[in-house]
């Protein structure tokens, strides 16, 4: 009897998953509208719970800054919570919290986004608050000085006191000679120390205009009812001049680059990066599959070889973010085991990359990577917050319809596609390597040479 019940339960679970998968694979229902002032609105109707997420995405990030003025976008994110004429300092988040919601923001190279998660019948609170701070913020000098000090301390703690973060920053600066992706989102310390309130405010007025923003709302909403409310709150805000963009194109890399950092760290670390295209290229999906095969999870090539078989590294992983405004890096990295020369770890990583370049991946490995990518795509749809977030990221990077195309393109990827992109992009001349050497290891090496 127990076995029969278990069998029926598994059958029910499997059928339920198939129904859920079919609905998600078809994609959420997305309604696109645009206000007369140029503000784009994307609405995702999902009634499984009486909640909604309201997000405002501004097309401005570190990519839109200039040498000597880095970190403005992230600093402005902090100042957006410091009051308007209508709502004073420390009021914004308190209002959201009192209404049972939560709010936050995040800045990347490509965008700055703000969100409120609320019960769906409280969505007008988000409309009021976000439209108000799109119009004008106080940016009081006293508050600016305080937040600038907070960001300076944040940089010190998260980058300058963290050896691996410091190394990644150095790697990006070497990998990108011309493009703004070469400088940090948080900004260089020297720039943060001299930035002024007026510079930050000019940045706000230039980029925080409706024709440079996208609203994404997902959850228990009715687009026909919601859009007129959005028009009521955001429609009166005047559009601004089209924001200036950095028209920088990173020149092709024509030889290997290398950076070595000596820091007070426990173990050596190595990262290897390659310039690759973003989601607007047909190569981006095969590259995502390649990244999964090479470095995603415990069954990946790098983890299996360096961690399990050769026991050279504590971990060996990697990443490729295809959803970016401009081409970024495809990279792999590893932390060496004690007493293991980091050169040995680096060589082992390069050998695994070369194997994929020379020999097509197995059909089993290919299908496993595609299944993992597809299941991840499906499972992320379970959260209305992530539905909206993924939609916003795609819209900023190149258009939200790339999000709709992903599964279809993923299913078409072949073994030949994976090998082709590995051969095309994972080359020695396109490679930037960053190595972290612990200070004590360097001292020991110096003593042995005397």
C-alpha positions as CSV (number, residue, x, y, z in Angstrom):
1,X,0.0,0.0,0.0
2,X,2.8,2.4,0.9
3,X,4.6,1.6,-2.3
4,X,1.4,2.3,-4.3
5,X,0.9,5.6,-2.5
6,X,4.5,6.6,-3.2
7,X,4.1,5.7,-6.8
8,X,1.0,7.8,-7.1
9,X,2.7,10.7,-5.3
10,X,5.7,10.6,-7.7
11,X,3.4,10.4,-10.7
12,X,1.4,13.4,-9.4
13,X,4.6,15.4,-8.7
14,X,5.9,14.6,-12.2
15,X,2.7,15.6,-13.9
16,X,2.5,18.8,-11.8
17,X,6.1,19.6,-12.7
18,X,5.3,19.1,-16.4
19,X,2.3,21.4,-16.2
20,X,4.3,24.0,-14.4
21,X,7.3,23.6,-16.8
22,X,5.0,23.9,-19.9
23,X,3.4,27.1,-18.5
24,X,6.8,28.6,-17.6
25,X,8.6,27.5,-20.8
26,X,5.9,29.3,-22.8
27,X,7.0,32.4,-20.9
28,X,5.0,34.8,-18.7
29,X,2.5,37.1,-20.2
30,X,4.3,40.4,-20.6
31,X,2.5,43.6,-21.4
32,X,4.6,46.5,-22.8
33,X,3.5,50.1,-22.7
34,X,5.1,53.5,-23.1
35,X,4.2,56.9,-21.6
36,X,4.3,60.0,-23.7
37,X,7.4,61.2,-21.8
38,X,9.3,58.1,-23.0
39,X,9.1,56.0,-19.9
40,X,8.8,52.3,-20.8
41,X,6.6,50.0,-18.7
42,X,6.7,46.2,-18.6
43,X,4.0,44.3,-16.7
44,X,3.9,40.6,-15.8
45,X,0.6,39.3,-14.6
46,X,1.0,36.4,-12.1
47,X,-1.8,35.7,-9.7
48,X,-0.4,32.8,-7.6
49,X,0.0,35.0,-4.5
50,X,-1.4,38.5,-3.6
51,X,2.0,40.2,-3.8
52,X,3.8,42.3,-6.4
53,X,7.2,43.7,-7.0
54,X,7.6,47.2,-8.4
55,X,11.0,48.0,-10.0
56,X,12.5,51.1,-11.6
57,X,15.5,50.5,-13.9
58,X,17.6,53.5,-14.9
59,X,19.9,53.0,-17.9
60,X,23.0,54.3,-16.1
61,X,25.8,52.5,-14.4
62,X,29.6,52.5,-14.2
63,X,29.7,52.3,-18.0
64,X,28.3,55.8,-18.2
65,X,31.0,57.4,-16.1
66,X,34.3,59.0,-17.0
67,X,37.9,58.8,-15.9
68,X,38.4,60.7,-12.7
69,X,34.7,60.6,-12.0
70,X,34.1,56.9,-11.2
71,X,31.6,55.7,-8.6
72,X,29.0,58.4,-9.2
73,X,26.2,55.9,-10.1
74,X,26.7,53.8,-7.0
75,X,27.0,56.9,-4.7
76,X,23.8,58.3,-6.3
77,X,22.0,55.0,-5.5
78,X,22.8,55.7,-1.8
79,X,21.5,59.3,-2.0
80,X,18.2,58.2,-3.6
81,X,17.2,57.1,-0.1
82,X,18.1,60.4,1.6
83,X,14.8,62.3,1.1
84,X,12.8,64.5,-1.2
85,X,10.9,67.7,-0.6
86,X,7.7,65.6,-0.1
87,X,9.3,62.8,2.0
88,X,12.2,63.7,4.3
89,X,15.4,61.9,5.2
90,X,15.0,58.3,6.4
91,X,11.3,58.3,5.4
92,X,11.2,56.2,2.2
93,X,12.1,52.8,3.6
94,X,10.1,53.4,6.8
95,X,6.9,53.9,4.8
96,X,7.5,50.7,2.8
97,X,8.2,48.8,6.0
98,X,5.1,50.1,7.8
99,X,3.1,48.7,4.9
100,X,4.5,45.3,5.2
101,X,7.0,45.5,2.4
102,X,10.7,45.7,1.8
103,X,12.8,47.8,-0.6
104,X,16.4,48.1,-1.8
105,X,18.5,49.0,-4.8
106,X,21.6,47.8,-6.7
107,X,24.1,49.2,-9.2
108,X,26.0,47.4,-11.9
109,X,28.2,48.4,-14.8
110,X,25.1,48.8,-16.9
111,X,22.2,50.0,-14.8
112,X,20.9,51.2,-11.4
113,X,17.7,49.6,-10.2
114,X,15.3,50.2,-7.3
115,X,12.5,47.9,-6.0
116,X,9.7,47.6,-3.5
117,X,8.1,44.2,-2.7
118,X,4.6,44.7,-1.4
119,X,1.1,43.2,-1.1
120,X,-0.5,43.9,-4.4
121,X,-3.2,46.1,-2.9
122,X,-0.4,48.5,-1.7
123,X,1.3,49.0,-5.1
124,X,0.2,52.6,-5.2
125,X,2.7,53.3,-2.3
126,X,5.5,52.3,-4.6
127,X,4.1,54.4,-7.4
128,X,4.0,57.5,-5.2
129,X,7.5,57.0,-3.7
130,X,9.3,56.2,-6.9
131,X,7.7,58.9,-9.0
132,X,8.5,61.4,-6.3
133,X,12.2,60.6,-6.1
134,X,12.4,60.5,-9.9
135,X,11.3,64.2,-10.0
136,X,13.8,65.5,-7.5
137,X,15.9,64.5,-4.5
138,X,17.1,66.8,-1.7
139,X,20.7,65.7,-1.8
140,X,21.5,67.8,1.3
141,X,25.3,68.5,1.6
142,X,25.4,67.0,5.1
143,X,23.7,63.8,3.9
144,X,26.0,63.7,0.9
145,X,29.2,63.9,3.0
146,X,27.9,61.2,5.3
147,X,27.0,58.8,2.4
148,X,30.3,59.5,0.6
149,X,32.1,58.4,3.8
150,X,29.9,55.3,3.9
151,X,30.8,54.4,0.3
152,X,34.5,55.0,1.0
153,X,34.4,52.6,3.9
154,X,32.4,50.1,1.8
155,X,35.2,50.2,-0.8
156,X,37.8,49.7,1.9
157,X,36.1,46.7,3.5
158,X,34.9,44.9,0.3
159,X,37.7,45.6,-2.1
160,X,40.9,46.9,-0.5
161,X,40.7,44.6,2.5
162,X,39.6,41.6,0.4
163,X,42.5,40.1,-1.6
164,X,40.4,38.3,-4.2
165,X,38.1,41.3,-4.8
166,X,41.3,43.4,-5.2
167,X,42.7,40.9,-7.7
168,X,39.5,40.9,-9.8
169,X,39.6,44.7,-9.9
170,X,43.2,44.6,-11.1
171,X,42.3,41.9,-13.7
172,X,39.4,44.0,-15.1
173,X,41.7,47.1,-15.4
174,X,44.2,45.0,-17.4
175,X,41.6,43.2,-19.5
176,X,39.9,46.4,-20.6
177,X,42.3,49.1,-22.0
178,X,39.6,51.5,-23.3
179,X,36.2,50.4,-22.2
180,X,34.6,51.6,-18.9
181,X,34.2,47.9,-17.8
182,X,37.9,48.3,-16.8
183,X,37.0,50.4,-13.7
184,X,35.1,49.4,-10.6
185,X,31.4,50.0,-10.0
186,X,32.1,51.4,-6.6
187,X,34.7,53.8,-8.1
188,X,38.4,54.3,-7.4
189,X,39.3,55.5,-4.0
190,X,40.9,58.7,-5.2
191,X,37.7,59.6,-7.2
192,X,35.5,59.0,-4.2
193,X,37.5,61.2,-2.0
194,X,37.2,64.2,-4.3
195,X,33.7,63.8,-5.7
196,X,31.4,66.7,-4.9
197,X,27.7,67.0,-4.1
198,X,27.2,69.1,-7.3
199,X,28.9,66.5,-9.5
200,X,26.6,63.8,-8.1
201,X,23.5,65.9,-8.6
202,X,24.4,66.7,-12.2
203,X,24.7,63.0,-12.8
204,X,21.2,62.5,-11.3
205,X,19.6,65.2,-13.4
206,X,21.3,63.9,-16.6
207,X,20.3,60.2,-16.2
208,X,17.3,60.0,-13.9
209,X,14.7,61.1,-16.5
210,X,11.7,59.0,-17.6
211,X,13.0,58.6,-21.1
212,X,16.0,56.8,-19.6
213,X,14.1,54.5,-17.3
214,X,12.1,51.3,-17.4
215,X,9.4,50.3,-14.9
216,X,9.0,46.5,-14.4
217,X,6.0,45.3,-12.4
218,X,5.3,41.6,-11.7
219,X,2.8,39.8,-9.6
220,X,-0.9,39.9,-8.7
221,X,-1.7,42.8,-11.0
222,X,-4.1,43.7,-13.8
223,X,-2.2,45.7,-16.5
224,X,-5.4,47.4,-17.7
225,X,-6.0,48.7,-14.2
226,X,-2.4,49.4,-13.3
227,X,-1.2,51.3,-16.3
228,X,-3.6,54.3,-15.8
229,X,-2.2,54.6,-12.2
230,X,1.4,54.5,-13.5
231,X,0.4,57.3,-16.0
232,X,-1.1,59.3,-13.2
233,X,2.1,59.2,-11.1
234,X,4.8,59.2,-13.7
235,X,3.1,60.9,-16.7
236,X,3.6,64.5,-15.4
237,X,7.3,64.0,-15.1
238,X,9.1,65.8,-18.0
239,X,11.5,63.9,-20.2
240,X,15.0,65.2,-20.4
241,X,17.6,65.4,-23.1
242,X,18.8,62.1,-24.4
243,X,21.6,61.1,-22.0
244,X,25.1,61.0,-23.5
245,X,26.6,57.5,-23.8
246,X,30.3,56.5,-23.8
247,X,30.7,55.3,-27.4
248,X,33.8,53.3,-26.5
249,X,34.4,50.0,-28.2
250,X,37.2,47.8,-26.7
251,X,39.8,47.1,-29.3
252,X,40.6,43.4,-30.0
253,X,43.1,41.9,-27.7
254,X,46.2,40.8,-29.7
255,X,48.3,39.1,-27.0
256,X,48.2,37.5,-23.6
257,X,48.0,39.9,-20.6
258,X,49.0,39.2,-17.0
259,X,48.8,40.8,-13.6
260,X,50.2,39.5,-10.4
261,X,49.1,40.8,-7.0
262,X,51.0,40.3,-3.7
263,X,48.6,40.5,-0.7
264,X,48.3,39.2,2.8
265,X,46.3,36.1,1.9
266,X,46.1,32.5,3.1
267,X,46.3,30.8,-0.3
268,X,47.2,31.6,-3.9
269,X,44.4,32.2,-6.4
270,X,44.3,32.4,-10.2
271,X,41.6,33.8,-12.6
272,X,41.7,33.5,-16.4
273,X,39.4,35.7,-18.5
274,X,38.6,35.9,-22.2
275,X,36.8,38.6,-24.2
276,X,33.5,37.3,-25.5
277,X,30.3,38.8,-27.0
278,X,27.1,39.6,-25.2
279,X,23.5,38.4,-25.7
280,X,23.1,40.3,-29.0
281,X,25.5,37.7,-30.6
282,X,24.3,34.2,-31.7
283,X,27.5,32.9,-30.0
284,X,26.3,33.9,-26.6
285,X,24.1,30.9,-25.9
286,X,26.7,28.3,-27.0
287,X,29.2,30.2,-24.7
288,X,26.7,29.9,-21.8
289,X,26.6,26.1,-22.4
290,X,30.4,26.0,-22.7
291,X,30.7,27.8,-19.3
292,X,28.3,25.4,-17.7
293,X,30.3,22.3,-19.0
294,X,33.6,23.8,-18.0
295,X,32.9,25.3,-14.6
296,X,29.4,25.1,-13.3
297,X,29.0,22.8,-10.3
298,X,30.7,19.7,-8.9
299,X,30.3,17.7,-12.1
300,X,32.0,20.4,-14.3
301,X,35.3,19.7,-16.1
302,X,37.4,22.0,-13.9
303,X,36.0,20.8,-10.6
304,X,36.2,17.2,-11.5
305,X,39.8,17.5,-12.7
306,X,41.4,20.0,-10.3
307,X,39.4,19.3,-7.1
308,X,38.5,15.6,-7.3
309,X,41.1,13.9,-9.4
310,X,44.3,15.9,-9.1
311,X,43.5,17.6,-5.7
312,X,45.2,20.8,-6.7
313,X,42.5,23.2,-5.7
314,X,39.9,23.8,-3.0
315,X,37.5,25.0,-5.7
316,X,37.6,25.5,-9.5
317,X,34.7,27.5,-11.0
318,X,33.8,30.1,-13.5
319,X,31.2,32.4,-14.9
320,X,29.9,34.1,-18.0
321,X,27.3,36.9,-17.9
322,X,25.9,37.3,-21.4
323,X,23.2,39.8,-20.3
324,X,25.3,43.0,-20.5
325,X,25.1,46.2,-22.6
326,X,28.6,45.5,-24.1
327,X,30.8,42.4,-24.4
328,X,32.2,41.3,-21.1
329,X,34.6,38.5,-20.0
330,X,34.2,34.7,-19.9
331,X,36.3,33.6,-16.9
332,X,37.4,30.6,-14.8
333,X,39.2,30.7,-11.5
334,X,40.6,28.4,-8.8
335,X,42.0,28.6,-5.2
336,X,45.1,26.4,-4.8
337,X,45.4,23.8,-2.0
338,X,48.2,24.4,0.6
339,X,51.7,23.6,-0.7
340,X,50.5,23.5,-4.4
341,X,52.3,25.9,-6.7
342,X,49.7,28.2,-8.3
343,X,51.5,27.7,-11.7
344,X,50.5,24.0,-11.5
345,X,46.9,25.0,-10.9
346,X,46.9,27.5,-13.8
347,X,48.4,24.9,-16.2
348,X,45.8,22.4,-15.2
349,X,43.0,24.9,-16.0
350,X,44.5,25.6,-19.4
351,X,44.8,21.9,-20.1
352,X,41.0,21.5,-19.5
353,X,40.3,24.4,-21.7
354,X,42.5,23.0,-24.5
355,X,40.7,19.6,-24.2
356,X,37.4,21.2,-25.1
357,X,39.1,23.2,-27.9
358,X,40.5,20.0,-29.4
359,X,37.8,17.4,-28.8
360,X,34.0,17.9,-29.0
361,X,32.2,17.5,-25.7
362,X,30.2,14.3,-25.3
363,X,26.5,14.3,-26.1
364,X,25.9,13.4,-22.4
365,X,27.8,16.4,-21.1
366,X,26.1,18.7,-23.6
367,X,22.6,17.5,-22.7
368,X,23.4,17.7,-19.0
369,X,24.5,21.4,-19.4
370,X,21.5,22.3,-21.5
371,X,19.1,20.6,-19.0
372,X,20.7,22.5,-16.1
373,X,20.4,25.8,-17.9
374,X,16.8,25.1,-18.8
375,X,15.8,24.0,-15.3
376,X,17.5,27.0,-13.8
377,X,15.6,29.2,-16.3
378,X,12.3,27.6,-15.2
379,X,12.9,27.6,-11.5
380,X,13.8,31.3,-11.5
381,X,10.3,32.0,-12.8
382,X,8.9,30.8,-9.5
383,X,9.8,34.1,-7.9
384,X,8.0,37.2,-9.2
385,X,10.9,39.3,-8.0
386,X,13.4,37.4,-10.2
387,X,10.9,37.3,-13.1
388,X,10.9,41.1,-13.0
389,X,14.7,41.3,-12.4
390,X,15.6,39.1,-15.3
391,X,13.2,41.1,-17.5
392,X,14.8,44.4,-16.4
393,X,18.3,43.1,-17.0
394,X,17.5,41.9,-20.5
395,X,15.7,45.2,-21.4
396,X,18.7,47.2,-20.4
397,X,21.2,44.9,-22.1
398,X,19.5,44.8,-25.5
399,X,15.7,44.3,-25.2
400,X,13.5,42.0,-23.1
401,X,12.6,39.9,-26.1
402,X,16.1,38.3,-25.9
403,X,14.7,36.8,-22.7
404,X,11.9,35.2,-24.7
405,X,14.3,33.7,-27.2
406,X,16.7,32.0,-24.8
407,X,15.1,28.6,-24.4
408,X,14.6,28.2,-28.2
409,X,18.3,29.1,-28.8
410,X,19.5,26.9,-26.0
411,X,17.8,23.8,-27.4
412,X,19.5,24.3,-30.7
413,X,23.0,24.3,-29.3
414,X,25.1,21.4,-30.7
415,X,28.5,19.8,-29.8
416,X,30.0,21.5,-32.8
417,X,28.7,24.9,-31.6
418,X,30.4,24.5,-28.2
419,X,33.7,23.5,-29.7
420,X,33.5,26.3,-32.3
421,X,33.1,29.0,-29.7
422,X,35.8,27.5,-27.5
423,X,38.2,27.6,-30.4
424,X,37.1,31.1,-31.4
425,X,37.3,32.9,-28.1
426,X,39.4,30.8,-25.6
427,X,42.7,31.6,-27.2
428,X,46.1,32.6,-25.8
429,X,46.1,36.0,-27.5
430,X,42.6,36.7,-26.1
431,X,43.5,35.7,-22.5
432,X,44.1,37.8,-19.4
433,X,45.4,36.0,-16.3
434,X,45.4,37.4,-12.8
435,X,47.3,35.7,-10.0
436,X,47.2,36.3,-6.3
437,X,50.4,35.4,-4.4
438,X,50.3,35.5,-0.6
439,X,52.9,37.8,0.9
440,X,54.4,35.0,3.1
441,X,54.9,32.8,0.0
442,X,56.7,35.6,-1.7
443,X,58.9,36.2,1.3
444,X,59.8,32.4,1.5
445,X,60.6,32.4,-2.2
446,X,62.8,35.5,-1.9
447,X,64.7,33.9,1.1
448,X,65.3,30.7,-0.9
449,X,67.0,32.7,-3.7
450,X,69.5,34.3,-1.4
